[in-house]
Amino acid sequence: MIAKTPKPPYYVVIFSNLRTDDDENYSDTSDRMLELAAQQPGYLGVEHARDELGITLSYWADLESIRMWKEHSEHVLARNMGRSRWYKQFMTRIARVERDYGFEKET
């Protein structure tokens, strides 16, 4: 599903990753992080896809909201588990969205 974001500017956190073979508790933790992020001030939406490469785009109103999410205690624990068990490699990028546009076919 494509996130419904407000008129720019807003911010996107791009989390690209390659997984290990360890799946223990990964899905539950991932679901919890999506649920918890949605409760945070400044959260605007999320999109994610996975094949060999996983990509999650989370949208935020401002940099302060991103910082607060990064420091959230459950998110810190999940990130530590990701480093120690679930990811072979990851990269996080933060960007300001200056312009967006789209298309939706009427059904």
N, C-alpha and C positions, 0 to 999 in steps of 0.2 A: 504494500500500500504506500502511496506517495503522501508524505506529510503535508498538511495544510499549514503553510507558514504565513506570517503577516507580511505586509509590505516591507521591503528592506529599508534600512539596514538591520541585520541581525547576524548571529554568528553560527558557524557550523564546526563541530568537532568531528573529524574524520578519523576513525579507528580502523586501520587495516591490519590484518593478522593472518598468520599461518598457525594452525593447530597442531598439537601433539596427538598421539593416539589415546591419551587419557581422557575418558569421557565422564568419569565419576563425578557426579554432582554438577557438571557443567551446565546442562540444560536448566536445572532448577535455579542455579545461581544467575544465569543469563536472564531468565524470566523475572527473577526478583529484581535485578538491576533495572530492567525495562520498567517494571512497576514502580520502583522507588524513584527513578529519574523523573517519571511523569508527575510525581508529587512535589518536585522541587520548584521553588520560585524561579521564574525565568525560563522554564522548560517550554519549548514550542512544538516538539515532535521528534520522531525518529524514523529512519528507514534502514533496513539492513538486508544483506544478501550474503549467501555463502555457497561457494563451490570449493575448490581447493583454497582459494583466497577468500577470507571473510572481510566484509566491509560494513561498518556501521556508521551512519551519519546521524548525529544528534544535533538538533537546532536549539539555540538559546538566545534569549533577548539581549544579553550583555556578557562581558568578560567576568564580572563579579559572580554571576550565576554559575558560570563554568567553574570558576575557582571553588565556589562553595560545594558544588557537586563533586569535584575532585577530592575535597577534604572530608566528605561525608564518611562516617566511620565504617558503614557496611560496604561502601564502594572501595575504601582503602583495603579492607580484608579481601574483597573479590579480586582487586588488582594484584595483591600479593599472591593469591592462589593462581591467578593467570600466569604470573612470572614463574612460579615454582612448578606448575603442573600442566597447564592447558595450552600454553603458547610456545611455539618454537621461535617465533619472531613476531613483533608488532611494531607499528609506527602510529603515533598520534599526531595529528595536525589540526591547528585551529586557524580558521579564516573568517574574515568578515564578508558577508554576502552583501554586495553593493547593488545587484540587479538580479531579478529573476523573471522568468516568463514561462508559460506552459500551454498545453493544449489538452482538452478532454473531449472525446467524441461523445456526442449525445446518443443515448441508446433508446 
